[in-house]
Amino acid sequence: MNMTTQPLEEQVRALSPDLQERVRDYIEYLLARTHEPEPGETAGPGPEAEVSLREITGETVRDICRLTDTLTPPKKNMVAPNAVSIAEAYFEKHAWFRAIYAGETPVGFVMLYDDPEIPEYFLWRLMVAGQHHGKGYGRRGMQLLTEYVRSRPGAKVLETSCGQGAGSPEGFYRKLGFERNGKMIGDEVGLSLAL
């Protein structure tokens, strides 16, 4: 049977159950990436927009939390919702977190474990809204974060961890200079960036 002549849904149903979910997740991801703005809808800032890290305020917190809704599987499965991250930050004295902006548009979120007494600097969370993937905002946000960490007492390395499999951000981190450090943090692979 030639699967290419079957409708897509039939092809997906013909796969093993464990592959069906992964294929559906990837199709959702591809559909989200190809979203074209409706008439009157703006596409948002372009790749040339100035990127900044800004404190989250009472006026902006809902917008930052809603960015999580723009992610589709498999990437959605790789990062905690921004609302959860912000709540965790308020109960961790070493949490440092900011919204990532492109121009005047919130496009992402970053959170750092920042303990200058040890010194320990760990990229705890990073997310960029789905419609803004591929515009360089995550890379430029990470450059700003790295500059901040370099200004901290005793900073010699920035560490992070990431899940493996579909949607893993490991390739993104490796392009920024992170390397595997041999650590496992739960079921995530540890990565380090020499500063």
Steps between C-alpha positions, in 0.01 A plus 500: 500500500639840402456725805547820301162457328316461833359802682732625772273395787491142368880500474530613861251232618711236322800583721572334831321673793824645642583660164148634445527751785847617391387546139187692606713722726738573214215578260362748757846652527529538122154650473585754771819596314313564175233727649446798273356817652131559432407824321545780753711278730857613543782252468681660793851635513747399234835327554676838507308619810707602802493226765496585869446331835240676714362454849152353510244729660141474612403653166702254290479172693188373321652562157815313600297209638294481180815448291498138616175444308684566172716188534393175341633151562771386499657831616217566744604182682856629550433803723276576796223755452615856567238537775655205685850641453400842633328342800809287574719810473307672777587213737870476405716785624767431236261519204560780249244517219411731214274524198669501161376785282547568129436870467190556712365146455548231766637193322643278773608431854830418669579397859836458667607345829737773618698429819815717511609359839574152359532629205244304300321620188249266338268576210182364654249588228500639148201523269419692185143525374424260215432767238837660575720193457770541239524881528812505717325628814599200711865526392514875569315456830761241599780740403350760737462240774860388452619862527306531825652178640852612404443809719418285804759420773721200422310405185707254299232271357130510415330165528165371379326174423259382234277210417575269212291388205266688270501872578822490703678836512844339524593596142411863574718501813792333319493774234544750785810315623352276771650152528386189682661489844432137592234588758143379502241718670202273544444367149660806337853525357726759664669764285764764585618819335845630601480876555 
